[in-house]
Amino acid sequence: MIIRDQFDPDLRKRIKQKKQIAIIPVGSIEQHGPHLPISTDSDIVTEISLRFSKKIDGILLPTINYGISDEHFPFFNLSVKKSTLSKMLDDICGSLIKNGISRILIINGHYGNLDSLKDFERKKKKSRKIKVLSYWKYMDREFDHAGNVETSIMLAISKNVKMNNAKKGFQTDGMSKQEISKINKLAQKSFPKVTGNGVWGDPTKSSAKLGRKIINEVVNNLVKESNLTY
């Protein structure tokens, strides 16, 4: 159920009738190479959250489109502070709980948001009502940035993809776990310096078919996760 489409009396009645799960997608506005739009993270997490909400009959809130993306500078990004994102979620979650929502699942769509979201989750641990789930952790493959995974998902959900502009980016093939870990830390400080073109992975062989498969896998695994007791 998409909350923005609802009417007050119907919504309050639904909340009173049974325990409700609210879903808050959190994305970002940042560069995704020359072939994907800057809205990619927000587009993907919105679609996954929509499908997930339908599966569990949850209440889907509007996506928070602004995230923490300073590491992409000087490539384009619109960034907020970690404290800003945390405070925004604190206010939204507090309001949801006041309105009778039983559980809140925050679906994260951008790696740069992770520290802020996990810190927020830890602060709210006592309430046992709030859980942060980063969608890429619910797929059986290595994640990327504007590479095969993200590009395939975008091909499955959007027409705003310029595959003619798709170029291979930084790849970790042949690197040890230690080397990859070191590179990851560097990328968190300056993604362009590590990748060159802003792409982590190879988007050139991406397909909508693979994208649909990944989405289904993620949504099904999120459903399993949502059935756990926190």
C-alpha positions in Angstrom: 0.0 0.0 0.0 1.4 3.4 -1.0 0.8 5.8 1.8 0.6 8.9 -0.3 -2.4 7.5 -2.1 -4.4 6.9 1.1 -7.1 8.9 2.8 -7.0 9.6 6.5 -10.1 7.7 7.8 -9.2 4.6 5.8 -5.5 4.7 6.9 -6.3 5.1 10.6 -8.8 2.2 10.4 -6.3 0.0 8.7 -3.7 0.7 11.4 -6.2 0.0 14.2 -7.3 -3.3 12.6 -3.9 -5.1 12.7 -0.2 -4.5 13.2 1.3 -2.6 10.4 4.9 -2.6 8.9 6.0 0.7 7.4 8.7 0.7 4.7 11.0 3.6 4.2 13.3 3.5 1.1 16.5 5.6 1.3 18.5 6.3 -1.9 20.8 9.0 -3.2 21.4 11.5 -6.0 24.9 10.9 -7.4 26.8 10.1 -10.5 26.4 6.6 -12.0 28.8 6.7 -14.9 27.9 8.1 -18.3 25.1 5.6 -19.0 22.9 5.6 -15.8 20.9 8.6 -14.4 22.0 10.3 -11.1 18.7 9.0 -9.6 19.8 5.3 -10.0 20.1 4.4 -6.3 16.7 6.0 -5.5 15.0 4.5 -8.6 16.2 1.0 -7.7 15.4 1.1 -4.0 12.0 2.6 -4.7 11.1 -0.2 -7.1 12.4 -3.0 -4.8 10.6 -1.4 -1.8 7.3 -1.2 -3.8 7.4 -4.9 -4.8 8.5 -5.8 -1.3 5.6 -3.8 0.3 3.1 -5.6 -2.0 4.5 -9.0 -0.9 4.1 -8.3 2.8 1.1 -6.0 2.6 3.2 -3.2 4.1 2.8 0.6 4.1 5.2 2.2 1.6 6.5 5.7 2.5 7.9 8.2 0.0 11.6 7.6 -0.8 14.2 9.7 0.9 16.1 10.6 -2.3 19.1 12.5 -0.6 21.9 10.4 0.8 25.6 10.7 1.8 27.6 10.8 -1.4 30.5 13.1 -0.8 32.9 10.4 -1.9 31.8 11.0 -5.5 33.1 14.6 -5.7 34.1 16.2 -8.1 31.5 14.0 -10.1 28.0 15.3 -9.4 26.3 14.4 -6.1 23.8 16.0 -3.8 24.8 15.1 -0.3 23.5 15.5 3.2 25.4 15.1 6.5 25.2 11.8 8.4 23.5 13.6 11.2 20.9 15.1 8.9 19.9 11.7 7.5 19.8 10.3 11.0 17.7 13.2 12.3 15.3 13.0 9.4 14.7 9.3 10.1 14.4 9.9 13.8 11.5 12.4 13.2 9.8 10.2 10.6 10.0 7.0 12.7 8.9 8.8 15.8 5.8 10.1 13.9 5.1 6.6 12.5 5.2 5.0 16.0 3.0 7.8 17.4 0.5 7.0 14.7 0.4 3.4 15.8 2.8 1.7 13.3 4.2 -1.5 14.9 7.4 -2.0 12.9 9.6 0.0 10.5 11.9 -1.4 7.9 14.3 1.1 6.4 15.5 -0.2 2.9 18.8 1.2 2.0 19.8 1.7 -1.6 23.2 3.4 -1.3 26.4 2.2 0.4 27.4 5.6 1.5 24.3 5.8 3.8 25.3 2.6 5.7 27.2 4.1 8.6 24.6 6.7 9.3 21.7 4.2 9.1 23.4 1.5 11.2 24.3 4.1 13.8 20.6 5.2 13.8 19.5 1.6 14.1 21.8 1.0 17.1 20.4 4.1 18.9 16.9 2.7 18.4 17.7 -0.9 19.4 15.8 -0.8 22.6 12.5 -0.1 20.8 12.9 -3.3 18.8 10.7 -1.6 16.2 13.2 -0.4 13.6 15.5 -2.4 11.3 17.8 -1.3 8.5 18.1 -3.6 5.4 20.5 -2.8 2.6 19.0 -4.5 -0.5 22.3 -5.6 -2.1 22.9 -7.9 0.9 20.0 -10.0 -0.3 21.4 -11.1 -3.6 23.7 -13.9 -4.4 26.3 -12.0 -6.3 28.9 -9.3 -5.9 27.5 -5.8 -5.9 28.9 -3.0 -8.0 28.3 0.7 -8.9 26.9 1.3 -12.4 28.3 -2.1 -13.3 26.5 -5.3 -14.4 24.1 -5.5 -11.4 22.9 -1.9 -11.2 22.7 -1.5 -15.0 20.8 -4.7 -15.4 18.3 -3.7 -12.7 17.9 -0.3 -14.3 17.3 -1.9 -17.7 14.5 -3.9 -16.1 12.7 -0.9 -14.5 13.6 2.2 -16.5 13.9 3.4 -20.1 16.4 6.1 -19.0 19.5 4.1 -19.7 22.1 4.9 -22.4 23.8 1.6 -23.1 25.7 3.2 -26.0 27.6 5.2 -23.4 28.3 2.2 -21.1 32.0 1.6 -20.5 33.9 -0.9 -18.3 35.0 0.6 -15.0 37.3 -0.5 -12.2 37.3 -4.3 -11.6 38.6 -6.4 -8.8 39.3 -9.6 -10.9 42.5 -11.3 -9.6 42.8 -9.2 -6.5 43.1 -10.6 -3.0 40.5 -9.9 -0.3 43.1 -7.8 1.4 43.7 -5.7 -1.7 40.0 -5.3 -2.3 39.5 -4.2 1.3 42.2 -1.5 0.9 40.7 -0.3 -2.4 37.2 -0.1 -0.8 38.6 2.2 1.9 40.2 4.4 -0.7 36.9 4.5 -2.7 35.0 5.6 0.3 37.2 8.7 0.3 37.4 9.3 -3.4 35.4 7.1 -5.8 36.6 8.9 -8.9 40.2 8.4 -8.0 39.8 4.7 -7.7 37.4 4.1 -10.7 38.5 6.8 -13.1 35.1 6.9 -14.9 32.9 6.5 -11.9 32.0 2.9 -12.7 32.8 -0.1 -10.5 32.3 -3.2 -12.6 31.4 -4.0 -16.2 28.0 -2.8 -17.4 28.6 -3.7 -21.1 26.9 -7.1 -21.0 24.0 -6.1 -18.7 20.4 -7.2 -19.6 16.9 -6.6 -18.4 16.4 -10.3 -18.0 19.2 -10.5 -15.4 17.8 -7.4 -13.8 14.4 -9.0 -13.3 16.1 -12.1 -11.9 18.1 -10.0 -9.3 15.0 -8.0 -8.3 13.0 -11.2 -7.7 15.8 -12.7 -5.7 16.2 -9.6 -3.5 12.5 -9.2 -2.9 12.0 -12.8 -2.0 14.9 -12.7 0.4 13.7 -9.5 2.0 10.3 -11.2 2.6 12.1 -14.0 4.4 14.0 -11.4 6.5 10.9 -9.5 7.4 9.4 -12.6 8.9 12.1 -12.7 11.6 11.5 -11.3 15.0 13.8 -8.5 16.0 
